[in-house]
Amino acid sequence: MARPFRLAFVALALATALAMMSSGSVAQPRAGGAQGTRLGGPGPGPRGGAGAGAGIGGPRLGGPRGGAGNPPGFDVPAEGRGRSARVPGMETRRYVLEETGEEMIYAVFVPRRVKRRNKPAPLVLGLHGMGSGPDRIIGQIRDEADKRGYIVVAPMGYSPFGGWGAYPDGLGRQPNPRLNELSEIDAMNVLDLALKEFNVDERRIYLVGQSMGGAGALHLGPKYSDIWAAVGASAAAMAHTEPTGLENALNVPFILVHGDADPGVPVEVSRRWVKRLEQLGMTYEYYEFRGGGHADAIIRGAPYIFDFFDKHSKAAP
């Protein structure tokens, strides 16, 4: 990533942690690849979900910060598990990261109907954007997950600025490649913990991320392609100038969403990835929001992302 883009992205992430940027209308279909849908032009607003059009990431947790590395506003209970009163259904968990001996926090959301049925349920691993935390990504997608019966698990990624493994040289003004590595390890550890705790349909495990988390999805999706039934990336702040790794995930469906007026992550980033998906003949959908900014991409894109997830599951072994 060129340094001006890196610094602009850092500044944008800090600013959007406080307020959501303006939104526009959802694009209408136009011609796309043989196996995908590309969108452009004016159209109706986003569909469904009480969270559509809400704040940048849905509700934030109030109260004191719980520990080093937790983002402002992320309320960490004193015990290993706790429930948030402001993100309904969200609970926190802790575990010790073996590589550093530090206690990591993550969050889970389980729809009530999933608890009642006690049958295998689909699971989404959600990756937050830079400077936020697990509560943010759960707040952004919980309405759709609740409506459709998806468990959501959201790691911290070791730090609010971890990078999910997508930034080999580190991220920010003082990049730390080790932080990037630990972020990826934390994400995959949390997925393993969730698979042990919950009754998950292993044919329906999904990955989604916003901004830095979108970059994480485009990194972890191909790298661990045998896990995912589908991958979603929203306003992905991907460090690489050209898409890489998709050759390792030819059978994994991808959905990308982006605002065409995004001031921090140019929409051309997603367009390059879509072009590569087309070239490889992969299954994909792409939604581009006219006048859409950066922080609102996941809010407006969530109904489309979950529609896509509903359509895709891994083949039975």
Backbone bond lengths (Angstrom), bond angles and torsions (degrees), N, CA, C in turn:
res aa  C-N    CA-C-N  psi(-1)  N-CA   C-N-CA  omega(-1)  CA-C   N-CA-C  phi
1 M - - - 1.467 - - 1.521 108.89 -
2 A 1.308 117.64 132.39 1.447 120.32 177.61 1.520 110.05 -65.09
3 R 1.362 116.59 146.60 1.451 120.27 -174.99 1.525 113.64 -58.75
4 P 1.365 121.20 -42.64 1.468 118.75 178.63 1.524 112.52 -58.97
5 F 1.351 117.50 -39.44 1.464 120.67 178.58 1.523 109.77 -65.78
6 R 1.346 116.97 -40.63 1.460 121.16 180.00 1.525 110.62 -60.89
7 L 1.344 117.41 -47.34 1.455 120.28 -178.02 1.520 111.52 -68.02
8 A 1.347 116.50 -38.47 1.466 119.29 177.75 1.519 110.88 -63.31
9 F 1.333 116.69 -39.34 1.454 120.96 179.25 1.519 111.10 -65.72
10 V 1.340 117.53 -41.69 1.462 121.00 178.13 1.521 110.39 -60.77
11 A 1.345 116.88 -47.31 1.460 120.53 -179.44 1.525 110.84 -62.79
12 L 1.331 116.57 -40.97 1.456 119.86 -179.32 1.522 111.29 -64.35
13 A 1.325 117.12 -42.89 1.462 120.24 -177.59 1.514 111.31 -61.96
14 L 1.322 117.43 -40.31 1.455 120.23 179.41 1.524 111.08 -67.53
15 A 1.324 116.20 -38.98 1.466 119.24 -179.30 1.519 111.50 -69.48
16 T 1.320 117.11 -41.41 1.460 119.72 -176.47 1.506 112.82 -78.13
17 A 1.301 118.40 -5.85 1.462 120.56 172.87 1.519 110.84 -69.58
18 L 1.347 117.00 -13.26 1.461 120.62 -177.90 1.513 113.72 -108.60
19 A 1.339 117.89 -28.93 1.472 118.81 -175.13 1.513 110.61 -150.77
20 M 1.314 116.88 149.00 1.456 121.56 179.62 1.513 110.42 -87.87
21 M 1.336 114.64 140.32 1.449 119.05 178.67 1.517 110.66 -79.48
22 S 1.308 116.09 167.87 1.462 121.12 -175.93 1.517 111.25 -64.47
23 S 1.342 115.05 153.11 1.462 119.95 -178.30 1.520 109.79 -114.97
24 G 1.344 115.35 163.70 1.452 121.95 176.53 1.505 109.40 -129.93
25 S 1.324 116.59 -159.47 1.458 119.94 -176.66 1.516 110.53 -94.68
26 V 1.319 115.30 157.22 1.445 121.09 179.19 1.524 109.53 -77.57
27 A 1.316 115.04 142.08 1.451 119.72 -176.41 1.517 112.54 -75.01
28 Q 1.331 115.16 156.26 1.454 122.11 176.29 1.520 109.40 -98.51
29 P 1.349 117.42 157.60 1.465 119.92 -177.52 1.525 112.95 -64.67
30 R 1.309 114.61 146.58 1.455 121.80 163.73 1.522 107.09 -139.14
31 A 1.296 117.63 -179.80 1.460 120.28 -172.44 1.518 111.34 -60.19
32 G 1.324 116.11 140.46 1.459 120.90 178.90 1.509 109.72 -138.25
33 G 1.346 114.62 -166.45 1.448 120.11 178.55 1.509 111.18 -65.65
34 A 1.313 115.45 165.45 1.457 120.33 -176.43 1.520 111.67 -61.91
35 Q 1.341 116.97 -26.08 1.456 120.61 -177.38 1.515 112.53 -116.16
36 G 1.310 117.40 15.38 1.449 119.09 -177.39 1.510 112.73 -143.50
37 T 1.331 115.23 173.63 1.455 121.77 179.11 1.508 108.33 -126.39
38 R 1.319 115.95 124.26 1.455 119.78 175.85 1.513 108.51 -111.10
39 L 1.330 116.81 141.77 1.451 119.87 -174.40 1.507 111.84 -119.13
40 G 1.331 115.29 146.06 1.454 120.24 175.24 1.513 110.18 -165.95
41 G 1.335 117.44 155.06 1.455 121.16 179.06 1.511 112.71 97.75
42 P 1.319 118.47 173.16 1.456 122.13 -176.42 1.514 111.41 -74.44
43 G 1.316 115.75 159.37 1.449 118.90 179.13 1.506 111.46 -175.89
44 P 1.327 117.59 -171.24 1.455 122.08 -177.53 1.514 111.70 -73.23
45 G 1.327 115.62 169.29 1.456 120.57 178.61 1.504 111.60 -74.41
46 P 1.354 117.16 176.98 1.453 120.98 -177.65 1.517 111.63 -64.85
47 R 1.332 114.76 152.87 1.455 121.02 -176.52 1.520 111.06 -94.53
48 G 1.336 115.70 146.35 1.457 123.46 163.67 1.511 115.17 56.26
49 G 1.350 115.82 171.29 1.443 121.79 173.37 1.503 112.81 79.02
50 A 1.325 116.15 119.81 1.459 119.22 179.19 1.511 111.97 -63.71
51 G 1.337 116.76 -20.48 1.458 119.97 -177.87 1.515 113.46 -78.28
52 A 1.329 119.11 -15.38 1.454 120.52 -178.91 1.516 109.93 -61.68
53 G 1.334 115.10 126.43 1.447 119.93 179.91 1.520 113.20 83.33
54 A 1.332 118.23 3.62 1.460 121.13 177.61 1.511 109.36 -80.06
55 G 1.336 117.31 -168.93 1.458 121.47 -178.30 1.508 112.55 -61.03
56 I 1.322 116.09 174.09 1.463 121.81 -171.85 1.510 112.92 -47.90
57 G 1.303 118.38 -45.63 1.448 118.60 -177.44 1.500 111.34 -132.90
58 G 1.305 118.72 26.13 1.449 119.67 -174.64 1.516 109.02 76.19
59 P 1.331 118.60 -161.25 1.457 121.38 -174.95 1.523 112.49 -65.55
60 R 1.302 116.77 141.66 1.468 121.75 171.31 1.517 108.67 -100.63
61 L 1.300 115.87 151.33 1.451 119.46 177.60 1.513 110.17 -85.07
62 G 1.314 117.09 135.74 1.455 120.36 179.49 1.514 111.59 -95.29
63 G 1.324 115.66 -174.50 1.456 119.79 176.83 1.508 112.39 92.49
64 P 1.333 117.22 -177.85 1.447 122.09 -175.64 1.508 112.32 -71.05
65 R 1.291 115.94 156.44 1.445 120.06 175.61 1.525 109.03 -75.61
66 G 1.311 115.82 144.83 1.446 119.55 -171.77 1.508 115.26 -89.80
67 G 1.316 119.53 -24.65 1.448 119.12 -175.92 1.509 110.27 -174.65
68 A 1.328 115.72 171.70 1.448 120.94 -179.32 1.515 109.85 -59.43
69 G 1.328 115.93 134.97 1.444 120.58 178.04 1.510 114.64 91.11
70 N 1.320 119.48 -10.60 1.456 120.87 177.86 1.524 109.53 -80.46
71 P 1.334 118.03 138.47 1.457 120.40 -176.50 1.513 111.79 -72.99
72 P 1.330 118.31 156.29 1.459 120.75 176.91 1.518 110.81 -54.49
73 G 1.326 116.02 134.44 1.447 120.49 178.39 1.509 114.42 90.71
74 F 1.335 118.33 -9.17 1.468 119.42 -179.41 1.514 108.24 -87.76
75 D 1.317 115.62 107.80 1.455 122.90 -173.86 1.519 109.81 -84.40
76 V 1.322 118.26 112.56 1.449 122.79 -177.57 1.519 109.26 -101.47
77 P 1.318 119.00 117.49 1.456 120.59 179.28 1.517 111.62 -63.40
78 A 1.323 116.53 157.34 1.460 121.08 -179.33 1.522 111.27 -67.81
79 E 1.330 116.63 -32.16 1.456 120.25 -179.45 1.527 110.02 -87.69
80 G 1.326 114.83 174.04 1.457 120.40 -178.11 1.516 113.32 -69.17
81 R 1.337 116.86 -22.51 1.449 120.40 178.14 1.516 108.57 -131.26
82 G 1.305 116.56 150.05 1.450 120.27 177.91 1.499 110.56 -164.00
83 R 1.317 116.09 163.18 1.463 121.55 -178.98 1.524 109.56 -116.04
84 S 1.319 115.80 138.27 1.450 121.09 177.10 1.519 109.48 -88.94
85 A 1.323 115.95 132.22 1.454 119.86 176.49 1.524 111.43 -81.31
86 R 1.338 117.86 -14.44 1.454 120.80 -174.30 1.521 112.96 -104.38
87 V 1.310 118.91 -16.65 1.450 122.27 171.35 1.525 105.15 -118.19
88 P 1.312 117.79 90.52 1.461 120.96 -171.09 1.523 112.75 -53.02
89 G 1.314 115.16 129.45 1.456 121.13 177.48 1.513 114.88 86.79
90 M 1.340 118.37 -9.39 1.453 120.20 -178.80 1.524 111.04 -81.61
91 E 1.318 116.56 135.02 1.452 122.59 176.13 1.519 109.39 -127.05
92 T 1.330 116.09 154.96 1.456 120.59 178.65 1.517 110.49 -107.15
93 R 1.320 114.58 153.31 1.459 123.46 176.86 1.529 108.78 -134.36
94 R 1.325 116.05 162.44 1.459 121.76 175.48 1.520 109.94 -135.95
95 Y 1.313 115.09 152.06 1.460 120.80 169.88 1.527 107.24 -153.61
96 V 1.324 117.01 167.53 1.467 121.76 -179.80 1.524 109.24 -100.76
97 L 1.329 115.79 123.78 1.457 121.91 178.27 1.525 108.56 -76.48
98 E 1.310 116.13 115.45 1.470 121.37 -173.26 1.519 112.30 -59.24
99 E 1.332 116.97 -37.69 1.474 120.30 -174.59 1.516 113.24 -64.15
100 T 1.336 117.60 -27.68 1.465 120.17 -176.21 1.525 113.47 -123.68
101 G 1.337 117.83 -14.04 1.455 121.26 -175.69 1.521 113.83 76.55
102 E 1.338 116.91 9.56 1.466 121.22 -178.03 1.521 111.07 -91.42
103 E 1.327 115.21 151.67 1.452 121.15 176.20 1.521 109.28 -84.44
104 M 1.318 116.00 125.24 1.454 122.67 179.17 1.527 109.52 -105.44
105 I 1.316 115.21 147.35 1.466 121.24 176.07 1.522 109.28 -111.50
106 Y 1.327 115.08 145.59 1.458 120.05 171.09 1.520 108.03 -144.91
107 A 1.310 116.73 171.25 1.455 120.89 -175.46 1.515 110.17 -130.24
108 V 1.337 115.17 151.18 1.454 120.62 178.34 1.527 109.57 -133.58
109 F 1.316 114.96 150.55 1.460 121.65 172.96 1.522 107.54 -131.99
110 V 1.341 116.16 125.61 1.462 121.74 179.38 1.529 108.41 -124.19
111 P 1.331 118.37 114.73 1.469 120.08 178.11 1.524 111.35 -57.49
112 R 1.320 115.98 147.07 1.460 120.42 -177.44 1.525 111.99 -61.44
113 R 1.317 116.99 -36.53 1.464 118.40 -178.61 1.527 111.43 -68.93
114 V 1.337 116.94 -26.66 1.460 120.14 175.51 1.526 109.62 -68.66
115 K 1.334 116.06 -42.14 1.467 119.63 178.17 1.521 111.18 -62.83
116 R 1.335 116.25 -40.32 1.466 120.19 -177.61 1.529 111.85 -67.66
117 R 1.323 116.62 -40.75 1.463 120.14 -173.74 1.526 111.85 -78.37
118 N 1.322 117.13 -32.39 1.469 122.07 -178.55 1.528 111.50 52.00
119 K 1.326 115.53 41.18 1.451 121.80 174.43 1.518 108.52 -113.65
120 P 1.332 117.72 160.39 1.471 119.04 178.18 1.525 111.27 -53.97
121 A 1.325 116.64 130.37 1.460 122.45 -176.02 1.526 110.08 -121.57
122 P 1.330 117.48 153.06 1.468 119.87 173.85 1.518 110.34 -68.34
123 L 1.325 116.36 153.18 1.467 122.18 -178.55 1.518 110.02 -132.25
124 V 1.328 115.85 139.18 1.463 122.94 175.97 1.520 109.03 -116.38
125 L 1.321 116.68 128.71 1.464 122.01 169.42 1.524 106.98 -91.74
126 G 1.348 117.69 115.92 1.455 122.56 -175.72 1.518 112.06 -105.42
127 L 1.321 116.26 129.87 1.466 122.68 -177.19 1.531 109.64 -111.70
128 H 1.322 116.58 120.52 1.466 121.44 -176.83 1.520 112.34 -76.95
129 G 1.330 115.43 164.96 1.453 122.35 175.45 1.519 111.74 -81.29
130 M 1.325 115.74 171.10 1.453 121.31 -174.65 1.528 111.76 -65.33
131 G 1.328 115.58 134.38 1.451 121.70 176.61 1.512 114.33 86.78
132 S 1.336 118.24 -0.93 1.462 120.04 178.92 1.520 108.85 -114.28
133 G 1.335 117.71 -149.08 1.447 119.85 -176.33 1.512 112.03 -162.69
134 P 1.333 117.36 -171.51 1.465 121.09 -175.05 1.521 114.17 -57.80
135 D 1.331 116.88 -35.72 1.472 118.75 -179.75 1.516 111.75 -62.86
136 R 1.332 116.96 -31.94 1.456 120.52 -176.95 1.522 111.58 -66.41
137 I 1.317 117.43 -50.58 1.463 118.84 -176.98 1.522 110.63 -68.76
138 I 1.330 118.08 -34.55 1.463 119.27 176.81 1.524 109.87 -66.46
139 G 1.334 117.39 -41.68 1.451 119.99 176.81 1.517 112.75 -60.62
140 Q 1.324 116.63 -31.47 1.459 120.93 -177.85 1.527 113.31 -74.47
141 I 1.332 117.34 -29.68 1.466 118.94 -172.38 1.529 113.69 -122.49
142 R 1.343 118.80 0.74 1.464 120.18 -171.95 1.531 112.89 -64.22
143 D 1.337 118.45 -34.19 1.457 119.88 -178.46 1.525 111.29 -60.68
144 E 1.330 115.73 -46.95 1.463 119.32 179.05 1.521 111.03 -67.74
145 A 1.338 117.56 -40.57 1.461 120.87 179.25 1.525 110.86 -62.80
146 D 1.333 116.16 -41.27 1.457 120.84 -179.11 1.527 110.48 -65.91
147 K 1.312 115.57 -45.32 1.463 121.10 -177.41 1.529 111.76 -62.75
148 R 1.333 115.54 -33.99 1.467 119.63 -172.56 1.529 113.35 -104.40
149 G 1.332 117.52 -4.96 1.454 120.05 175.66 1.515 115.24 83.07
150 Y 1.343 117.58 37.94 1.461 122.35 178.43 1.536 110.43 -102.69
151 I 1.316 116.57 131.41 1.465 120.70 166.33 1.526 107.45 -73.11
152 V 1.333 117.43 139.61 1.465 121.77 174.46 1.521 108.68 -121.11
153 V 1.308 116.83 132.48 1.460 121.72 173.61 1.524 107.52 -124.40
154 A 1.340 115.93 133.02 1.471 120.77 -172.93 1.525 110.22 -130.17
155 P 1.314 118.98 112.45 1.462 121.98 176.71 1.527 111.50 -78.97
156 M 1.334 115.34 165.57 1.456 120.36 169.46 1.515 110.53 -78.05
157 G 1.332 117.25 -29.81 1.462 119.89 -173.54 1.507 111.30 76.32
158 Y 1.328 115.72 33.73 1.456 126.69 -178.47 1.526 112.44 70.07
159 S 1.324 117.69 -40.46 1.460 123.11 -177.76 1.516 108.77 -150.72
160 P 1.342 118.01 154.47 1.468 118.97 173.81 1.520 113.17 -59.91
161 F 1.334 116.61 -14.93 1.464 121.71 -177.78 1.530 111.16 -118.50
162 G 1.339 117.02 26.32 1.461 120.99 -170.99 1.515 115.20 -66.74
163 G 1.322 117.89 -47.29 1.461 120.79 177.96 1.505 115.88 102.03
164 W 1.334 118.80 -9.94 1.469 122.89 174.85 1.522 114.39 59.85
165 G 1.325 117.53 21.83 1.455 120.34 -179.83 1.509 114.43 85.77
166 A 1.337 117.62 -3.13 1.463 120.96 -174.14 1.525 113.28 -84.87
167 Y 1.328 117.73 -6.67 1.466 121.66 -175.01 1.530 109.12 -124.67
168 P 1.315 118.16 83.30 1.468 121.35 -174.95 1.525 114.05 -55.77
169 D 1.315 117.05 -29.08 1.464 120.68 -179.54 1.522 112.61 -94.28
170 G 1.321 116.93 5.86 1.458 120.12 -177.74 1.519 110.55 90.21
171 L 1.332 115.83 177.23 1.463 121.93 -173.10 1.516 109.63 -137.79
172 G 1.326 117.10 141.49 1.452 121.27 175.38 1.516 112.95 98.48
173 R 1.317 115.49 -172.05 1.468 120.74 -176.02 1.518 112.77 -74.82
174 Q 1.330 116.18 -23.17 1.462 120.74 176.11 1.528 107.71 -126.20
175 P 1.326 117.07 73.35 1.465 120.61 -172.92 1.521 112.85 -62.88
176 N 1.317 115.57 142.65 1.455 122.50 -178.56 1.527 108.03 -132.28
177 P 1.337 117.92 99.13 1.468 119.92 -178.36 1.525 112.86 -57.33
178 R 1.336 118.46 -31.82 1.462 121.05 179.12 1.530 110.95 -64.43
179 L 1.327 115.85 -36.11 1.456 120.27 177.30 1.521 110.31 -60.94
180 N 1.317 116.42 -42.19 1.458 122.53 178.74 1.528 110.83 -60.98
181 E 1.305 116.58 -42.36 1.473 121.65 179.71 1.525 111.26 -65.92
182 L 1.341 116.49 -45.38 1.462 120.52 -179.20 1.527 111.25 -66.29
183 S 1.324 117.00 -30.93 1.457 121.43 178.29 1.526 110.73 -62.66
184 E 1.310 116.64 -44.58 1.464 120.94 177.78 1.525 111.17 -64.80
185 I 1.317 116.54 -42.95 1.466 120.55 179.61 1.521 110.26 -60.70
186 D 1.335 117.32 -44.48 1.461 121.52 179.74 1.528 110.27 -60.42
187 A 1.318 117.09 -44.26 1.467 120.43 -178.55 1.521 111.18 -59.09
188 M 1.318 117.13 -47.41 1.459 119.93 -176.97 1.523 111.63 -73.18
189 N 1.336 117.37 -31.27 1.467 120.20 173.87 1.525 110.94 -61.39
190 V 1.327 115.85 -44.75 1.466 120.41 -178.03 1.528 110.49 -65.08
191 L 1.319 117.47 -38.20 1.459 119.54 175.41 1.528 110.21 -60.18
192 D 1.318 117.34 -45.33 1.466 120.90 178.65 1.523 111.46 -60.07
193 L 1.332 116.35 -42.46 1.466 119.90 179.17 1.525 111.16 -62.97
194 A 1.312 116.50 -40.29 1.470 120.14 179.94 1.525 111.38 -66.15
195 L 1.324 116.43 -39.34 1.462 119.88 -180.00 1.530 111.36 -65.92
196 K 1.322 116.36 -29.07 1.464 120.58 176.87 1.531 111.54 -78.28
197 E 1.333 117.08 -33.60 1.461 120.70 -175.53 1.526 113.15 -81.15
198 F 1.340 116.74 -38.77 1.458 120.18 -170.47 1.524 111.85 -109.56
199 N 1.322 114.29 159.47 1.458 122.16 175.92 1.528 107.59 -86.12
200 V 1.328 116.80 91.75 1.463 123.22 -170.82 1.523 110.43 -105.48
201 D 1.315 115.34 137.97 1.454 121.88 170.87 1.532 107.25 -77.15
202 E 1.312 116.89 104.53 1.464 120.08 -173.18 1.524 112.97 -72.51
203 R 1.306 117.60 -4.57 1.460 120.34 170.67 1.525 111.22 -86.30
204 R 1.345 115.99 -5.92 1.472 120.21 -175.81 1.536 110.42 -133.42
205 I 1.327 115.49 64.32 1.466 122.30 174.75 1.526 107.19 -111.00
206 Y 1.336 116.47 125.81 1.465 122.02 -172.58 1.523 110.82 -122.87
207 L 1.319 114.70 161.39 1.467 122.32 179.76 1.520 108.72 -130.59
208 V 1.342 116.49 133.41 1.459 119.72 177.21 1.526 109.11 -146.31
209 G 1.328 117.02 148.50 1.456 120.70 177.65 1.511 111.38 -154.49
210 Q 1.333 115.42 156.42 1.460 123.46 178.99 1.519 109.62 -116.79
211 S 1.351 117.16 132.42 1.458 123.49 174.78 1.535 110.48 60.42
212 M 1.328 118.98 -116.10 1.463 120.55 173.93 1.524 109.74 -55.35
213 G 1.344 116.28 -37.79 1.458 120.33 176.76 1.518 112.41 -67.06
214 G 1.343 117.30 -32.52 1.452 120.32 174.83 1.518 111.05 -64.52
215 A 1.340 115.90 -40.02 1.465 119.60 174.38 1.524 110.12 -62.27
216 G 1.352 115.72 -40.25 1.453 119.54 176.81 1.515 112.21 -60.49
217 A 1.337 116.54 -39.57 1.463 120.09 178.75 1.528 111.22 -64.81
218 L 1.333 117.28 -38.69 1.458 120.18 179.35 1.527 112.10 -74.18
219 H 1.332 116.80 -16.84 1.466 121.13 174.84 1.529 111.19 -89.70
220 L 1.337 116.41 -52.38 1.462 120.44 -176.26 1.521 112.26 -73.68
221 G 1.348 116.90 -27.02 1.458 120.13 178.65 1.519 111.97 -57.74
222 P 1.329 118.44 -59.67 1.466 119.96 178.21 1.532 113.61 -66.64
223 K 1.327 117.60 -34.92 1.464 119.76 -175.13 1.522 111.88 -67.21
224 Y 1.336 116.41 -36.15 1.472 121.15 -179.84 1.535 108.85 -118.44
225 S 1.313 115.56 50.26 1.461 121.07 -170.04 1.528 113.20 -65.58
226 D 1.320 117.83 -20.31 1.455 120.10 -179.68 1.528 112.69 -73.22
227 I 1.344 117.70 -12.72 1.471 121.94 -176.94 1.520 111.95 -87.15
228 W 1.329 117.58 -42.21 1.465 121.63 -162.55 1.519 113.97 -87.49
229 A 1.331 115.55 138.65 1.461 120.95 169.33 1.521 110.59 -81.01
230 A 1.342 117.18 -27.80 1.462 123.10 176.49 1.524 107.96 -168.68
231 V 1.332 116.09 160.38 1.464 122.69 -177.05 1.522 109.31 -131.09
232 G 1.349 116.65 136.87 1.454 121.68 176.42 1.515 111.40 -121.66
233 A 1.329 117.14 136.10 1.461 122.41 179.22 1.521 109.19 -130.45
234 S 1.333 116.77 123.63 1.458 122.88 -178.30 1.521 110.09 -112.81
235 A 1.339 117.22 123.30 1.466 122.62 178.93 1.518 110.81 45.91
236 A 1.317 115.67 49.62 1.468 121.33 -171.18 1.519 111.67 -65.45
237 A 1.332 116.06 119.11 1.466 122.22 177.74 1.521 108.69 -87.59
238 M 1.318 115.68 66.89 1.459 121.24 -174.00 1.514 110.90 -77.26
239 A 1.325 115.74 128.94 1.455 121.09 -173.77 1.522 112.45 -68.79
240 H 1.314 117.45 -33.12 1.454 120.14 -173.55 1.527 110.48 -75.65
241 T 1.311 116.13 141.63 1.451 119.71 179.14 1.526 111.03 -71.37
242 E 1.317 117.22 -28.48 1.455 121.28 178.85 1.528 109.30 -124.80
243 P 1.326 117.38 145.83 1.471 120.47 179.62 1.519 111.88 -61.04
244 T 1.315 116.35 137.95 1.453 121.37 178.94 1.523 109.65 -135.86
245 G 1.307 115.81 153.51 1.459 121.92 170.61 1.507 115.84 91.09
246 L 1.337 118.84 -14.12 1.465 119.86 -175.46 1.526 112.46 -64.49
247 E 1.312 116.81 -23.38 1.466 119.61 177.92 1.528 111.38 -60.90
248 N 1.333 116.24 -21.63 1.463 120.99 179.14 1.524 112.74 -86.37
249 A 1.328 117.09 -0.30 1.466 120.50 -174.64 1.526 111.29 -136.90
250 L 1.311 117.68 40.21 1.454 121.16 -173.15 1.526 112.95 -62.47
251 N 1.324 117.37 -25.27 1.465 120.63 -178.07 1.528 112.76 -97.75
252 V 1.325 117.44 4.83 1.468 121.08 -179.30 1.528 109.57 -97.17
253 P 1.325 118.83 123.01 1.474 120.56 176.01 1.537 110.88 -72.73
254 F 1.328 116.47 142.01 1.463 122.52 179.69 1.515 109.65 -124.19
255 I 1.340 115.39 144.22 1.460 121.07 169.56 1.520 107.85 -127.97
256 L 1.346 116.67 131.56 1.452 123.11 177.38 1.515 109.41 -120.26
257 V 1.341 116.84 141.92 1.462 122.58 174.03 1.521 108.36 -132.90
258 H 1.346 116.08 146.45 1.463 119.92 -177.05 1.524 109.09 -162.17
259 G 1.322 117.49 146.00 1.455 122.52 172.28 1.512 110.38 -87.93
260 D 1.336 116.40 136.02 1.469 117.69 -176.08 1.521 113.05 -77.13
261 A 1.351 117.47 -6.38 1.464 120.91 176.13 1.527 111.51 -112.19
262 D 1.311 116.70 21.73 1.470 121.74 179.19 1.533 109.35 -59.51
263 P 1.359 118.61 118.46 1.464 120.06 -175.85 1.523 114.36 -84.46
264 G 1.314 117.97 -12.52 1.457 119.89 -175.35 1.506 114.25 -109.76
265 V 1.319 117.55 -34.65 1.467 122.86 176.58 1.523 106.90 -122.24
266 P 1.299 118.59 100.65 1.463 121.03 -174.95 1.522 111.56 -55.00
267 V 1.322 116.02 141.07 1.461 120.76 -179.09 1.525 111.15 -61.08
268 E 1.328 117.05 -21.69 1.466 119.96 178.42 1.522 112.06 -60.67
269 V 1.342 117.57 -24.55 1.466 120.00 177.22 1.523 109.81 -60.49
270 S 1.333 116.85 -51.47 1.465 119.69 178.94 1.523 111.48 -65.89
271 R 1.321 117.36 -37.25 1.459 119.68 -179.73 1.525 111.41 -61.85
272 R 1.340 117.19 -36.14 1.468 119.81 177.03 1.521 111.02 -63.83
273 W 1.340 116.19 -41.52 1.464 119.63 179.05 1.525 110.85 -66.32
274 V 1.330 116.88 -39.17 1.459 120.37 178.49 1.528 110.09 -63.80
275 K 1.311 116.46 -41.14 1.466 119.79 178.21 1.517 110.72 -59.47
276 R 1.327 116.16 -41.10 1.469 119.48 179.92 1.531 110.77 -69.07
277 L 1.330 117.60 -38.29 1.463 120.71 175.84 1.526 110.32 -59.58
278 E 1.325 116.07 -40.77 1.465 120.58 177.72 1.524 110.79 -64.00
279 Q 1.321 115.81 -46.65 1.472 120.15 -178.16 1.521 111.89 -58.87
280 L 1.333 116.09 -35.55 1.467 120.76 -178.01 1.523 112.35 -86.59
281 G 1.330 117.64 -2.36 1.451 120.86 179.37 1.511 113.50 67.30
282 M 1.327 116.44 30.36 1.461 120.78 -177.06 1.519 112.00 -84.78
283 T 1.330 116.20 158.76 1.454 121.91 175.04 1.520 108.70 -78.67
284 Y 1.336 116.80 125.40 1.462 119.85 -177.60 1.522 110.35 -157.71
285 E 1.318 114.74 162.93 1.456 122.58 165.93 1.515 107.80 -135.53
286 Y 1.321 115.50 148.13 1.468 120.98 -179.88 1.527 108.78 -136.01
287 Y 1.328 115.74 127.95 1.459 121.78 179.24 1.530 108.41 -121.79
288 E 1.323 114.98 124.25 1.460 121.21 -179.15 1.529 107.70 -117.40
289 F 1.323 117.24 125.71 1.456 121.52 -173.69 1.524 110.86 -98.78
290 R 1.324 116.11 117.88 1.466 120.38 -179.46 1.519 109.73 -64.77
291 G 1.334 116.06 126.73 1.458 122.09 179.90 1.516 113.47 76.07
292 G 1.323 118.09 1.89 1.457 121.55 -177.25 1.511 112.09 -72.84
293 G 1.335 116.25 141.43 1.454 121.73 177.71 1.511 111.92 -90.67
294 H 1.328 115.14 -148.07 1.460 119.94 -176.04 1.521 111.94 -95.17
295 A 1.328 116.28 -56.35 1.456 120.38 -170.56 1.515 113.26 -68.97
296 D 1.325 117.65 -25.03 1.465 120.01 -175.77 1.521 113.54 -86.84
297 A 1.319 118.03 -3.83 1.469 119.85 -174.57 1.525 111.87 -60.08
298 I 1.314 117.92 -43.49 1.463 120.63 -177.27 1.528 111.00 -72.44
299 I 1.333 117.39 -34.71 1.462 120.34 178.45 1.527 109.99 -62.42
300 R 1.317 115.49 -48.02 1.456 120.18 -177.91 1.519 111.82 -76.95
301 G 1.313 116.18 -27.03 1.457 119.46 -177.65 1.514 114.86 -85.94
302 A 1.334 117.96 -17.44 1.468 120.71 -173.59 1.533 113.37 -54.96
303 P 1.361 120.18 -44.70 1.470 118.07 179.02 1.519 113.23 -59.68
304 Y 1.330 116.98 -37.22 1.450 120.83 179.97 1.524 111.01 -72.21
305 I 1.324 115.95 -38.80 1.458 120.17 178.77 1.526 110.64 -62.70
306 F 1.332 117.07 -44.95 1.461 119.24 -179.23 1.528 112.02 -73.46
307 D 1.331 117.69 -31.37 1.467 119.58 170.46 1.530 109.38 -56.38
308 F 1.313 115.82 -44.61 1.466 122.24 -178.98 1.529 110.31 -64.80
309 F 1.323 116.26 -45.27 1.459 119.51 178.27 1.527 111.26 -60.69
310 D 1.328 116.44 -40.18 1.464 120.47 179.66 1.533 111.65 -58.10
311 K 1.329 116.48 -28.91 1.458 120.85 -174.81 1.528 113.67 -86.58
312 H 1.338 116.35 -11.68 1.465 117.99 -171.26 1.530 111.97 -127.32
313 S 1.303 115.25 130.18 1.458 122.62 170.94 1.525 108.34 -141.58
314 K 1.317 116.02 158.42 1.466 119.66 -179.83 1.527 109.79 -73.50
315 A 1.302 114.87 150.40 1.470 119.86 177.77 1.523 110.03 -65.39
316 A 1.312 116.15 146.92 1.455 120.64 177.34 1.523 109.29 -63.39
317 P 1.345 117.63 141.74 1.473 120.18 -179.71 1.531 111.67 -65.63
